[in-house]
Amino acid sequence: MAQGDPREPSRPSPYRIIGRPLARFDARDKVRGTTLYAADWRLPGMLVGRILRAVYPSARIRRIGVERARALPGVAAVLTANDVPSNAVHEDPTGVGLASFATPILAAGRVRYQAEPLALAAAGSDVQAQAALEAIEVDYQPLPGVFDMEEALRAGAPRVHEDRENLLIHWKLRRGDIEEGFRGADAVVEHTYRTQRVDHAYLEPEAGVAWVDGDGTVNIRASTQVIEHFREIAEMLHLPHTKVRVIAPFLGGGFGGKEDMTLEPYIALLAWKTRRPVRMAWSRQESLLARPKRHPFTMRYKTGAARDGRLVAQEITFLADAGPYPLLSPRVLFAALVVGSGPYRVPHVKIDARAVFTNNVPTSAMRGFGAMQVTFAYESQMDLLAERLGLSPLEIRSRNFLEKGDHLPTGEAIETHIALPRLTSLAVDALGQRTRPSRPSARVGRGIACNIQPYGRTVWFRDRAQAWIGFEVDGSLVVRAGVTDLGGGQAASLAQIAAEILGVSPDRIAVHIGDSALTPLAGGTFATRQLYMSGNAVLKTAQELRAMIVPAAASLLEAAEADVEFADNHAGVIGSVARRVPLARVVAECARRGIAPAHLSGFQGGQAPPVDLDTGQGKTFPDYTFGCHAVEVEVDSETGAVTLLKHVAGHDVGRAINPQSVEGQIQGGAVMGAGQALMEEVTLDAGNNLTTLFASYLIPTAMDVPDVRPVVVESGEGKGPFNARGIGEPPTGPPLAAVASAIRDAAGVRLLELPMTPERVFRALEARRKEKGSGEP
C-alpha cells in the first residue's frame, strides 16, 4: 500500500461510524488459519464425490457403461444423466426471452466441450472414487467441432447444437445518424482489438459438502456466490424449494467464477441418492480445466472526431466466444454494449454485439463483466485519435467527458456526479517524477485510461434484497442478510451501516449471512450490487427499526422524539452529555410496551421495462461509477519485457463506508487488471485446454507489480447507502489500456491484442525497426 493517506482531502464526515476504517470480523481467524472454508467441513459417514469429465471437445456418446464401477468395493453410487430427475437447468439470462435454454447437468448423448461432466461417483475414499471413475466405460464418436468465433458464424460450420445456429445472441444499439456523424468527422481511427480468455485464479478451488436431513431436506455447504441456487437444485431433484438449503461459508475468492453453479448440483444429487453426506473438492487442475472463463472479445472500432477533439461518431462491433452454453454470456455482452463508447459524449453511435456458440470451454461472469474488455478498446481509440489530432491524451479526454445529466448512447441520463476531471488530475499528479531507465536498452513511458462501469443488475430484472435486524436484551444487535462474503468485507460494511443508524458499536453487532434457510434473501454477490442492494436493505431496515424504538427512548429520556439520538450503545438527547440511557434499557422499555425491537424490511432496486430490442434505447442499469488509472512502465527494447513501475488507481466511490475495504478492493482490482494486461491467458488447442496448472497459467505476484496507490474521491453522489457507489469491479478495466498507452509512450509501438507479453512487444518492436529501416514513416 502506498505511504500516506490515499484519499482526497474532504470535509469532516457527518457520520460517527461510516467512513471509519473497521477491521474485518473474520480477519483474526484467517490470519490464525482457523477459518473453516468449504473444503474443511467433515461429517460422520461422509463419502467422497468425483466427476468423470469428457476427453473430447465435440463427440457423440454412444454408451456409458457403469456396471463395473458400481461393483467396486466402497463405491456407494455411480450416476449418469439417466439418474437425474430433471437433467437440465432452464434459464433465460436476458430476461426478455432472447436466449431461453436448457443446460444439461450431465451430458446426455452429446459432448460439447472438453471436461463436460458425464458421470458422478461417490465412494468411501478418494482412491475408491477415482477407481470408480476409471472403471466407467465411455464409447465416444468424435465429431467435428468449431473453435473459432468467426468460423462459427460461417455457413456450413459445425453446429454446436443440432437444433439451432451458432449465433447465441445479437444485441443492437442505435443512436443518432451514424453516416451523418462520420460525414462531420475531421479524423477517423479504425482498429480491431482482441482480448484473451482469462481464468479467475482464486486461491480456493471449488469445494463443498452436501447431506440430507431426517426430514428430507437437502443441505449444501459450498463455495458459492449465490445461495439462491437452491431453486435450480430443487427443480433438478423434483423437490419443493423449501426442501433445499444452500449455505455459503467463508470463500477464498470468487470474482464471478462461483456465480454459476459449479459442484453444488453434483454433491446434492449424490447425497440425495445415497442418503449419506458427500464431500467434493476440485483440484487446481480440475478447477482450471472445467471452470467457465472470461470471454475473449474481438472488437472493431471506428471512431470519428472533429478537429478540436470532440467525438462525433462511433461504429462498433463485438464478437464474444460463449462456449457451448449461454450461462451469463448475454448479460456480459449487454453490459459491454451499454458502456461500449466509454465515459464520453458521442452523439452518433451504432453497436452490434454478438455472442456465438463454440466447442471451447464455457465462458461466463468474471469481475468487470464485459465492461473490462471494452475499456481496452475505447481507451486505445482515444489515444490514437489524440495522436492523429495532435492533442495530449488528457486533452482529448477532458473535451469529451460525460457530465451529470448527459445521456449514454442508450438514451438514459446519468443521474449522479461524474468526477473524471478531478480523478485524472489526481491520478497523473500522484505518479510524481518520471523514473530514470534502469539500463541503456530500457525506455520508460506513462499512460492513462478512464472507464465507466455499471453497478447493480439490469433494471428490468427488478432486483430486490431483504434484511432483518433485531436487538438482544443487552442492547447488542443481530443483522441477518443473504449476502455472501467473498473476502471483500461485505459483512463488516453491513455492520457499519446498522451501527450508524442504531448507535450500537460494531463490536457488539453479529452479522449472519449466506444461508438460504436462515437469512433473508438478497440475491448473489455479483455485479458490484451487494453494497447497493443489501447495503440499502440494511439501511432501510435500520431506519425503520429506529423509528419503532424512538418512542420508548423518548419516554425514558423525557424528551421529544425529534431530540433523540443513538450513539455509543446509548440513547441520548441531542446536545446533552448527561441525559442518556443504555440501549439495554430502551430494549426493556420496548418489551414493557409490547414492542418487539426487531424488524424485517427490504430494498427494491431500479425498475424499468426492457430496452427497445431494435435500438437498445431505454434504461439499463441503476447507476454507474467512474475511474482513472495512471501507470508508468519500463520496456526493454532488446527483450520486449515490460515492467510495471508505478500504478495509481483513482475512483469516485461516492462515500467510502469502510475506507480500508475500499482501498483493498481498488488495489486488488488494479492488480487483476495488470495481470490480464501483461501475462494471463488460457490457451486452447482445438478446444483442448493447455493451461491447467499455475506453472502454465501465469498470474502476477508481489514481484511483478508495484504498490498500487488508490486515490479515493468521495463525491457524495451514488445510489448506495449514504450515497456510496460500488467499487468491486471498476478497478479491473483501466489497467489494460493504461499499460498499452505507457508501452506506446516508452517504445513507440501500439499493441491491439492482449496479453502484452514480452514476445508480442518484441515482435512489435522488430516490425517498427524494419519499417524505419525501409524508410517508411
Buried (B, 14 or more C-beta within 10 A) or exposed (E): EBEEEBBBEBEEBEBBBBBBEBEBBBEEEBEEEEBEBBBEBEBEEBBBBBBBBBBBBBBEBEEBEBEBBBEBEBBBBBBBBEBBEBBBBEBEBBBEEBBEBEBBBBBBEBBBBBBBBBBBBBBBEEEBBBBBBEBBEBEBEEBEBBBBBEBBBEEEBBBBBEEEBBEBBBBBBBBBEBEEBBEBBBBBBEBEBBBBBBBBBBEBBBBBBBBBEEEEBBBBBBBBBBBBBBEBBBBBBEBEEEBBBBBBBBBBBBBBBBBBBBBBBBBBBBBBBBEBBBBBBBEBEBBBBBBBBBBBBBBBBBBBBBEEBBBBBBBBBBBBBBBBBBBBBBBBBBBBBBBBBBBBBBBBBBBBBBBBBBBBBBBBBBBBBBBBBBBBBBBBBBBBBBBBBEBEBBBBBBBBBBEEEEEBBBBBEBEBBBBBBBBBBBBBEBBEEEBEBEEEEBBBBBBBBBBBBBBBBBBBBEBBBBBBBBBBEEBBBBBBBBBBBBBBBBBBBBBBBBBBBBBBBBEBBEBBBBBBEEBBBBBBBBBBBBBBBBBBBBBBBBBBBBEBBBBBBBBBBEBEEEBBBBBEBBBBBEEEEEBBBBBBBBBBBBBEEEBEBBBBBBBEBBEBEBBBBEBBBBBBBBBBBBBBBBBBBBBBBEBBBBBBBBBBBBBBBBBBBBBBBBBBBBBBBBBBBBBBBBBBBBEBEEBBBEBBEEEEBBBBEEEBBBEBBBBBBBBBBBBBBBBBBBBBBBBBBBBBBBBBBBBBBBBBBBBBBBBBBBEBBBBBBEEBEEEEEEEEE
